[in-house]
Amino acid sequence: MTDLEKNSLAVIDEKRDALIKLAATVWEHPETAFREFESSSALKEFLESEGFTVETGQGGIPTAFVASFGSGKPEVGFIAEFDALSGLSQKALAIRPEPIPGVENGHGCGHHIYGADAVAAALAVKKYLQSGKTGTVKVLGCPGEEGGSGKAFMAREGVFSTLDAALGGHPATMWAVRTRPSLACSTVYYRFSGRAAHAGTSAHLGRSALDAVELMNVAVNFLREHMPLDNRVHYAVTDTGGSAPNVVQARAEVLYMMRGKDNASLNALCRRVDLCAQAAALATETTLEKEFQSGSSNLITIPTLQKVLHGAMCDLELPRPTAAEMEYAREIAKTLPDRDPASPLYPDRVLPIPDVISPHFGSTDTGDVSWNCPTVQMHVGAWIVGTPGHSWQTVSQGLNGYAMRSMLYAGKSLALGAIRLMEDPGLLAAARREHLEKTGGKYDPVLPPGHRPKL
């Protein structure tokens, strides 16, 4: 590393205790999509105290924010997430499920780390700019990743379109640059309305909404044979119309999630699922109401940015667990029956960029960021190997000392990658070319026109 890079990253060590406290504050206030008022405020107040200018309410979401320092180009941004998951209340550092009394939610995806590592990275780039450099650094406060598609609403408003590069660090069980593109997705409620009747004496007078839901599900399950192999469909019956079997159900509801390799493929799949719903309504003489809930675009990957961030990760020393953290890891490992016992407890190396990129069948609203500017993410090895995401084990490990040092390392890696991009206009130009080749310079969001976030 150069002296300039070392001096810029040093601020993360200087602010170490404050950054750990910031991550802990978000963990201690687990708030779900678009209700992250305490968490958002903690991040904003910290950034304001460090000299950043903060604007709020992007995409029509009160907890969204953009914190900026500097002026002009190049312009880099760090993605900060901070929403939690419902139903994952869990005490820190416990080795068994132990919900916290009076608390419903928990950080089962580690977004307290995702928010704090973005702030750490921004502090380092701010120090770089203060050395006499020109440019702008931003922290993009993005609410509601879990089911709310907050970034999609922000992207539709153009929040990310001025960035030369966006970088993010998401907790995981490995140290690696994310190379796998994700699927576009759309989540839709299908509600059927029929006519109630006595199921024994006058069933012929009823029109069953539950029958319509079941017929739709059957039709979609037959559709699976005729979908592209990289498409996915999932559903949950969210209202069966009551619990009395001798009443023809006058209402029923099913929630569908559709996934496609890109937005065009997703739109084609959604049209066919809509036809299944319409056919079910026709067959049962019920009426159909469709309500779009959320959706996100597929993730565009940029090899130039991946190489730069990977190089930055390899140039920094990985965090190492203490003896006490190793003992804790062994206890957590006992709760993971499917874990490979031959694998290390903590991720101990930065994985190389693979020669062959396999598909990723999940979805993320970071996809909408990636359609608006060159984007790259890193996997932050904050959990022991084999830990499933969205589990009590991830929540329990969230305040582990190793996890906090992982957050600091991620902040340094993101900052070092950003500084190298800002120092080399050729790298940013190459990233822009790759982005244009993949997007064609167009962004057609999954969100329907006029659709607003459900606050």
C-alpha positions, 0 to 999 in steps of 0.5 A: 500500500502507498503512504496515502492509502495507509494514512487514509485507512488509519482513521478507521483504527482511530475511530474503532471504538465509535464504529463498533458502538455504532454497529452495536447500536443498530444491532440493539434496535432491530427494526424491520423494513421502513421502520428503522427510525432508531437505526437510521438516526444513529447512522445519520447522526454519526455521519453529521458529527463527522462533517457529512451533509445528510439529506433524507427521504429519498424514494419517499422513504423517511428512513432513507438518506444520502450523506455526502462529503466533498464535491465534483468527480469522481463520485463513489458511494458506499451502500449501507443497509440497516433493517432487521428481520421479524421473528428473530429475537435472540440474545447476543453470544448465546449458544442456544435459541434465547429470545430477548423478552419484549423484543420481536426482531433480530439482525439475522442478516447482519445489516448492522455490520453492513451499515457500519462498514459503509460508514467506516469506509466513508471516513477513510475516503473523506480523509483521502479527499482532505489530503488535497484530492478532488471528488465526492464520497457518499453513504447511501442509507438504504432501508427495507432490503428485506422484503421492501425493495428500498433501493428500487424506490431510491433508484427509480428516483435517480439516487445512484445515477450520478455515482462512478462506482457503488461499493458494499460489504454484506456479512457472510461466512466467507471472505470474497468478492461477490461475482455471481449475478442475482435474479430479478424478482417480483412479489405479488398478492393474488386475492380472490373474492367469491360467495359464502354459502352453507357447504352442506345444504347449499354449496351450489350457491357458493363460489369458493375463493379458496378453490380459486387459490388452489386451482391457481397453485395447481396451474402454476405448478404445471407451469414449472415444467415450461419455464426457463431453467433459471426462473423460479416461482414461490408462494405462500397461502396467506388467507384461507378464508376462515377455519370453518369447513362447512362454510364456502370460503368467500375470500382467499389470498396467496402471495407469489414471488417470481424470479427471472434471470433479468427484468425481461424474463421476469416480466414474461414469467409474471404474465404467465402466472397472471394467466394462471390466476385469471383462469382460476377465477374464471373456473370458480366464478370468483373475482380477482384482485392483484396487488404488487408488493415489491420487486427488484432488478437482476444484479449486474456485475462489473469485472473491473470493480471486482478485481480492484476490490479483490486486490484491496482485500488481499492487501489487508490482514484478515481478522483473527479470532481470539481463544475465547472466540474460538471456544464460542465458535466450537459451541455454535458449530455444535448447533449446525448439524449440516456443517462440514466438520472439515471446514475451518471454524472462521473463514481464514482466507480471501477466496479467489475470483472464480474462472467460471461464474455460477448463477445465483438464484436469490434476489437483492434490491442492490440489483437496481443500484447496479443498473444505475451505476457500476456496482461491486459487493464483498462478502464479509466473513463475520460468521463461522463457516456453515452458519445459515443466514436468517437464523438465530445463530447469525443474530447471536454472533452479531456482537461477537468481537470477531464480527466487529473486527470483520466490520472494521476490515470490511470498511478498510477493504471498501475504502482501499478499493474506492481510493484506488478507483479514484486515483486511476481514471482508467479503471473507472472508465473501464467500469463504465464501459462494462456497465454500458455493455451490459445495460445498454444505458437503459434502466427499466425498473420492475416497480410499476409506475406510481407504486409507492413503498408500503410504509 
